[in-house]
Amino acid sequence: MVNKKCVITVITLDPNCELKFRVNKKKKEKFTLELKSGLAEIFGTELINGKKYEFTAYMHYTFAVYTWQGCIIELVAKSSVHFLIEWNTPMCLYLNCHAALEQMRETAEKDDTRGPVTMIVGSRNVGKSTLCRILLNYAVRIDRRPIFVDLDINQGHIAIPGTVASGVVINTCFKIINNYNLIEKNYNLLMYAAQVFEVDVILVMDRKLYNKLVEDMPHFVKVFYLPKTTGSDLETCAQRIKDQRKRDQSIREYFYGSSWTPLYPNSFEVKWNEVKLYKIEASSSSASCVLSNSKLKDNLTKLVAVKPGPNLLHHLLSVSFVDSPKDDVVQTNVAGFVCVINVDVDRQTFTVLSPQPGPLPNTVLLLSDIQFMNSLEI
């Protein structure tokens, strides 16, 4: 049933058009889309004709519906939700990029070699994550099975912000790497990441960075420039607020899920003497040492014991897979994350919000600087 405050709008899109949404209030608004006829997609994922999709829009553009052949879409939303139709988009270039990568995969199959490893880089808010999603979805639609490596610790598209993660889409075939927002001091880290992952292709969404990488990368690494996605904003105060809101939303979805797939986290007490709490600290010279011959774990990071107390409140803790701090904690994956929602100094316990019921699967916990306020409102 349609809300009485909602307005039904039928939108006709011409071929090669993009439909974007925003709200003019400082809060989120839900709205519904339905593809009535034609073909359309969101970040490379096809919309099903006749199916209603529910989305949430904020003060800034959140996503775009694109059509190659033209389509008719029905929008059910409050008057505060506005839409914009754009004709000048870089989607044709992104599709050509997908076709070139597919050609490389076919060649690798014939030669029985590894598929292409592609890294996407650029400055803040140029659309790196959007391009990743488009290329991944296009690959899956032709039965490819990509690996997505997320190095963007600012947002966290696989795990939570502040983490590096990778995910296999069913099986291993090739890699697409989403890099962190590039600023001058991170350039050495970018070069190091390209070396570690043995990158074949770098897609650059920043002209200045493209010129520098063309000069610095070895000849066998192909470097291409791609324009930023439409609607990408420059760094502003409002944009920084939006980034923080996205980080909060990413953490919230880790515990509570989304409107499509809700999750129901658990909370339970943990005694201080039952766990071993540490923090991984980086040396001040980590960025400059990253390309040297120094050993990473000896020079760039160190494990520091942390005393439990009120300082843990609202902080995220990662649960390490190691059984003892004598193991290589720094280089070991984590099982997941919990959030400290209460600290009782008198009883020497803290309460955690957890995706699964207690007890914790392991006793070695790593304290992060990331905080999450357990509220249902952003």
N, C-alpha and C positions, 0 to 999 in steps of 0.2 A: 504494500500500500504506500502511495506517495504522500509524504508529509505535506500538510496544507501550506506550509511556508515555502515549500520548494516550487521551482518553476521548471517546466519541461521545455527544453529547447532542442529542435532538430537542426543539426549542422551538416551541411554538404561540403565535403572537401574535394578539391580538384586533385588530379594526379600530382605526386611529388610535393605534397603539402604536409605541414606539421601543425598539430593542434596542442596548445599549451594552456595551463591553468594557473591561477593565482587567486588569493583572497586579499581584500583590502582591510582586514582586521588583524589584530595582534593575537589571533588564536587560530586553531586548526578548524577546518570545516570539511565534513564528509560530503561526498557526492557520488552519483552513480552514472556509469557509462554503459551504453549498449550499442553494439555494432548492428545496424539494421540491414545494410547491404554493402557489397564491395569487400575489399581486403584492407586490413590495417594491422599495425603492430606497435608494441611499446618496447623500446630498447631491443628490438629484434625478435621479440616474442609475439607470435600471431594471436590476434583476438578471435574468439569464436563467435560466429554470427548468431545473434539471438540471446547470447549469455550476458547477464548483468554483472558488471564489475564495480565494486565499491572501492573508492580511493579517499585519501585525505590530503587536502591542500593546505599549505601554510602561506605566509606573506610573500614567499618567493616561489618561482616555478619549481615544481617537484618532478615532473616528467612530461613527456610529449608523446602524443599519438601520431604516427607517421603512416602515410599511405602512398604506395607506388602507383596504383591504378585508379585511385579515387574511391570514395566511400561516403556513406551516410551514417551519422552517429547521433544517438539520442542522449542528451545530457539532462539529468535530474539533479538540480542543485538549488541552494538558496541564492538570493540575489547578490550576496557578498562574494560569490564565486564567479570570477570573470575568466573568459577564454580569449586566446589570441591565435590567429592563423598566420603562419609564416610560410613563404614560398622559397626564400633563399636559404637553404640548409646545406650542410656538407655531407648529407647521407649518400649521395652518389659516389663521393670519394671514399667513404667508409665501405661501401659495397665493393668498390674496385680493390680496396685493401684486402677485404675478405677473399676475393677471387684470387688475388696474388698469393696469399697464404695457402689457399687450397691447392694451387698449382705446386707450391713447394712441398706440400704433404704428399701429393701424388708422386712427385719425383722421388721423395724419400721412400715411399712404399716400393717403387720399382727398383731402387738401388739397395733396399733393405737397410736403410740408415735411419737415424733419429729424425723425427719431425722438427719443424722450425720452433725455436724459442724466441718469442717476441716480447719486448719490453716497451711499455708505454710510459712516457715521461713528459713533464711540463710543469709550469708554475701553478700556483694555486687557482682553483676554480676555472679551469679551462675545459673540463669535461673528460678527464682521464678515466674515471670510474664508468661514466656513460659509454665511452668507446669500448672499454673492456666488456661490458655487458652485451653490447651490440655484437662484437666479434665472437664472444662465447656462444651467444644464442644462435647466430648464423651458423656456427660450426656444428652445434648440436642438431640443428634442423636438417643437416645433410649427413646425420649419423656419425659425426666425429665425436671423440671423447676427450675433451681438453682438460688440462690441469690449470687451475687458476691459482696463481701465487700472489698474495696480497701483501705488499710491503708498505702500504699507506697506513702508518700507525696513527695518523690523525683521525681517521674515521673507523676503520675496522669493518670490512665488508663480509668477512668470514667469521671471525671471532668478535672480540670487543675492541674498541679503540685502545691503542697502546701496545698492540700485539702484532706479530708477524705470523701469518698462517697460509696454508695452502689447502686446496680441496680438489679432489678428482671428480669429474663429472662422469660417473659410472666406470670409466676405464682410462688407461694412460694412452695418449696419442701424441700430444704436443703441449707446449706451455704458453700461457699468456700471463705476463707479469705486470701488475699495477704498481707503479713506483710511488714513493712519497712525494709530497709537494716540494719542488726543487727551489732552494734558495742557495745563495753563493757558497755557503759553508758546507752544503750537502753534496757538492759536485763530486768530490772524491769518493763519497759513499755510493753515488750513482755509478761511477766508473768501476768501483769494487763489485757492486751487485752484477753488473754486466759481465765481469770476469768470472765470478763464482758460478753464475747460471749458464755460462757459455752461450751468451745471447747471439742469435743470428741476425735478428731484425730489431731495430729501434724505431718506434713511431713517436715523433716529437711534436708536441702541440704548443710550441713556443719558438718563434723565429730566431731569437738571439741564442737560445740553447741549441737549436738545430745547427747553426753555423759553427758553434764551438765543438759539438760532437762530431761533425763531419771532419774537422781537423784532427781531433784527438783519437777517434776510434780506429782500430786496425782495418785494413782494406776489405777483409772478408766479412765484416759486419755491415749490413745494409742499413743506412740511416735515411728515413723519409720524414718529410714535414707534412702534417695534417692540420687544417684549421680547427680552431676550438668549436665546440658545439654551440649552437645558437642559444642565446639566453644566458650564457656564462657571464658572470659578473666580475668586475674588478674588486680588489680587496678594499672593503669598506667596513665601517663599524657595524652596519647592519649585516654584512656578510659574515663577519666574525661571530655575531650573535647567532646567525643561522647555522654556522658550523658547530657551535657549542650545542645547539638544539639537536642537530643531527647526531652528535656524539651521545647525548643523553638518550635519544630515541634508540640508538643502536644497542646501548646497554640495557635499556628497558625491554627491548624485544628479546634479548638473550634470556631474560628471566620470565617475562610475561607473554612472549610471542606477539603475534600481530592480530588484526581483526579477522584475517583469513584463517590463521592457525594459532588460536590462543593456547598459552601454556599456564600451568598452575604451580608456581614454585613452593618450596617448603622452607620452614624455618626451624632451627634447633640450636641447642646450646653446645658449645665446645669448651672444655676445660683447658686452662692455660697450660697445665702440665702434661696434657695429652698430645700437644703439637709442638713442632719446632718451627719457629718463625724467622724468616730471613728477608733480606732485601738485596737485590743485585744493583750494584753501583758501577757507574762508568767512570773511567779516569778522564781527566780534563783534556788529555792528548789523544782521545780515541779517534777523532776524525782525521787528525794528521797522521796517525800511525797506521791507518787502515790499509794503506798501500805499501807499507814497509814489510820487511821480512819477520817482524815480531810475531810471536804466537798470540793469537787473539785472546784466549782465555787467561793468559798470564799478564797481558798488558792493557786490555781494553775493559775488562769487567772483573769484579770481585764480589764475593759473597760476604755479607755483613749480617751478624745476628741482630735481631730486633727484640726488645723487651715488650711483651704485651701490656696494654694499658689503654687509657681513653684516646690515645692518638690513633687507634685503629678504627674509630667510629666512622662509618660511611665509606671506608676504603674498600677497594676490591682486593681479594686475595686469590692468587692462582694456586691450584692444588697440583704439586709436582708428581710425576710418575716415579721419582726415585724413592727408594725405601729408607735411605739414610743420607744425611748431608755429606757423608764421606764420598758418595757417588758424585758424578759430574752434573751438578744441579743446573749450572748455566747452560749446558748444551743439551739438556733433556727436555722433551716436550712436556706440556702440562695436560692434565686430565680435564680441567675445566676451571670455572671461577665461582667464587662465592662473595657475598657482600656483607660486611659487618654492620648490623642494624642496631646492636645494643652492646654495651660493655658494662659488666658488673664487677667493679674493682673489689668489693668486699668478698664476693663469692669466687673471685678470680675465674670468671667465665666470660665468654662473649657469644652473642647470638648471631647466626649467619642466615642470610637468604640464599637458598641453594636450588638449582634446577632439579635435584633429586633428593629423596629423603636421607636423613642421616643414618649411620655416622659417615664421616668423610672417608673416602676410599684410601687416602694416604695421609700421613701426618706431617709431611714437609710442606709448609706454606710459604709463598712468596708475596711480600707486601708490595703493592703498586702505589703510585702517586695519584691514580685515578679514583675519583670519588663519585658516588651515586646516591642521590637522595631518594629514598624509597617512597615516592609519591605517585599517585595515579595521574597527576597533571604535570605537564612539562613546564 
